[in-house]
Amino acid sequence: MEHTDAFQLIDCFHSNEPVIDTWTFVFNEVNPLTGYYTMLATDNTGWGFSQFSEGLYRPGGDNAHLGERPRYIGERLVNHVLRRVGE
């Protein structure tokens, strides 16, 4: 199996809480000092708010503080995330 250090999306969450950043996309990049994962927080459209940050994420864990895992994601939002990763 080939090892890659490429920046990869590893999980996604949606929150129904009254917050601006209702979507959180978790990437495989981890800060070695804090153990926090790189995340992209964005609004429902992917255009009004979009910010990279770091946060607590437990692979295979519940991660309820990030919201719930969605059943599907809209094409517009996916295109936005892909554009931001490419920046």
PANU-968279 format. One record per residue (C-alpha): residue number from 1; residue in one letter; x, y, z. Coordinates in pm, 1 decimal. Each point is the difference from the previous one (the first is absolute). Layout:
BEGIN
r papa NUM	mike a	c1 X	c2 Y	c3 Z;
...
! end
This chain:
BEGIN
r papa 1	mike m	c1 0.0	c2 0.0	c3 0.0;
r papa 2	mike e	c1 132.4	c2 342.2	c3 -97.4;
r papa 3	mike h	c1 30.0	c2 269.1	c3 266.8;
r papa 4	mike t	c1 -113.7	c2 351.6	c3 -86.7;
r papa 5	mike d	c1 25.1	c2 325.2	c3 192.6;
r papa 6	mike a	c1 -253.2	c2 174.0	c3 -224.1;
r papa 7	mike f	c1 -252.8	c2 233.1	c3 158.6;
r papa 8	mike q	c1 -315.5	c2 -215.0	c3 14.7;
r papa 9	mike l	c1 -355.7	c2 44.3	c3 119.4;
r papa 10	mike i	c1 -66.3	c2 -266.6	c3 263.9;
r papa 11	mike d	c1 -336.5	c2 92.7	c3 153.4;
r papa 12	mike c	c1 -290.8	c2 242.5	c3 -21.6;
r papa 13	mike f	c1 -259.9	c2 129.7	c3 247.9;
r papa 14	mike h	c1 -312.0	c2 216.4	c3 -12.9;
r papa 15	mike s	c1 -142.8	c2 191.0	c3 296.2;
r papa 16	mike n	c1 -360.8	c2 108.7	c3 43.4;
r papa 17	mike e	c1 105.1	c2 246.7	c3 269.3;
r papa 18	mike p	c1 -56.9	c2 373.0	c3 -70.0;
r papa 19	mike v	c1 360.6	c2 67.4	c3 -108.6;
r papa 20	mike i	c1 153.7	c2 143.7	c3 -315.9;
r papa 21	mike d	c1 232.4	c2 -293.6	c3 -66.8;
r papa 22	mike t	c1 -254.2	c2 -281.1	c3 -26.6;
r papa 23	mike w	c1 236.3	c2 -226.3	c3 -196.0;
r papa 24	mike t	c1 336.3	c2 -132.3	c3 121.7;
r papa 25	mike f	c1 234.6	c2 -188.0	c3 -230.0;
r papa 26	mike v	c1 285.8	c2 -183.8	c3 173.9;
r papa 27	mike f	c1 332.8	c2 -60.1	c3 -175.2;
r papa 28	mike n	c1 287.3	c2 -238.3	c3 73.5;
r papa 29	mike e	c1 245.0	c2 275.6	c3 99.8;
r papa 30	mike v	c1 73.2	c2 -5.4	c3 376.0;
r papa 31	mike n	c1 182.5	c2 267.2	c3 201.4;
r papa 32	mike p	c1 276.5	c2 -191.6	c3 183.1;
r papa 33	mike l	c1 -6.1	c2 243.0	c3 294.6;
r papa 34	mike t	c1 -374.1	c2 -8.4	c3 72.8;
r papa 35	mike g	c1 -121.1	c2 -318.9	c3 -169.3;
r papa 36	mike y	c1 -272.0	c2 208.4	c3 -166.9;
r papa 37	mike y	c1 -111.2	c2 -78.9	c3 -354.3;
r papa 38	mike t	c1 -24.4	c2 254.4	c3 -283.4;
r papa 39	mike m	c1 -363.6	c2 83.0	c3 -70.7;
r papa 40	mike l	c1 -194.6	c2 212.1	c3 -243.8;
r papa 41	mike a	c1 -305.7	c2 159.3	c3 156.7;
r papa 42	mike t	c1 -256.2	c2 143.0	c3 -240.8;
r papa 43	mike d	c1 -362.4	c2 108.0	c3 -22.7;
r papa 44	mike n	c1 -282.3	c2 -184.3	c3 -177.9;
r papa 45	mike t	c1 79.4	c2 149.9	c3 -339.2;
r papa 46	mike g	c1 376.9	c2 -14.8	c3 25.2;
r papa 47	mike w	c1 32.1	c2 362.5	c3 -105.7;
r papa 48	mike g	c1 -102.1	c2 227.0	c3 287.9;
r papa 49	mike f	c1 251.3	c2 -131.5	c3 252.2;
r papa 50	mike s	c1 295.4	c2 -230.4	c3 -48.0;
r papa 51	mike q	c1 297.3	c2 -28.5	c3 233.5;
r papa 52	mike f	c1 279.3	c2 -249.7	c3 55.9;
r papa 53	mike s	c1 69.8	c2 -69.5	c3 365.3;
r papa 54	mike e	c1 106.4	c2 -280.8	c3 231.3;
r papa 55	mike g	c1 -211.5	c2 -196.4	c3 240.0;
r papa 56	mike l	c1 -47.7	c2 -306.0	c3 214.9;
r papa 57	mike y	c1 -84.2	c2 -311.8	c3 -201.3;
r papa 58	mike r	c1 11.9	c2 -362.6	c3 107.2;
r papa 59	mike p	c1 33.2	c2 -244.2	c3 -294.0;
r papa 60	mike g	c1 -270.3	c2 -261.8	c3 38.0;
r papa 61	mike g	c1 -150.3	c2 194.2	c3 292.1;
r papa 62	mike d	c1 -338.6	c2 164.0	c3 42.4;
r papa 63	mike n	c1 119.2	c2 360.1	c3 -57.5;
r papa 64	mike a	c1 -349.5	c2 129.8	c3 84.6;
r papa 65	mike h	c1 148.7	c2 344.0	c3 76.8;
r papa 66	mike l	c1 48.1	c2 38.8	c3 -377.3;
r papa 67	mike g	c1 -358.6	c2 -95.0	c3 -87.4;
r papa 68	mike e	c1 -137.3	c2 -308.7	c3 -171.7;
r papa 69	mike r	c1 133.9	c2 -187.3	c3 -300.2;
r papa 70	mike p	c1 -225.4	c2 93.1	c3 -294.1;
r papa 71	mike r	c1 -164.7	c2 -248.1	c3 -233.0;
r papa 72	mike y	c1 82.8	c2 212.3	c3 -304.7;
r papa 73	mike i	c1 174.3	c2 323.8	c3 -94.7;
r papa 74	mike g	c1 -110.5	c2 236.8	c3 -276.6;
r papa 75	mike e	c1 209.4	c2 42.3	c3 -314.0;
r papa 76	mike r	c1 45.4	c2 374.0	c3 55.6;
r papa 77	mike l	c1 146.1	c2 -56.6	c3 346.0;
r papa 78	mike v	c1 231.2	c2 -276.4	c3 -125.1;
r papa 79	mike n	c1 127.3	c2 226.0	c3 -279.0;
r papa 80	mike h	c1 65.8	c2 274.8	c3 253.6;
r papa 81	mike v	c1 200.9	c2 -229.4	c3 227.2;
r papa 82	mike l	c1 206.0	c2 -127.6	c3 -293.5;
r papa 83	mike r	c1 72.2	c2 356.4	c3 -109.7;
r papa 84	mike r	c1 111.3	c2 100.8	c3 351.7;
r papa 85	mike v	c1 229.8	c2 -301.1	c3 32.0;
r papa 86	mike g	c1 160.5	c2 96.1	c3 -328.0;
r papa 87	mike e	c1 82.6	c2 353.6	c3 122.2;
! end
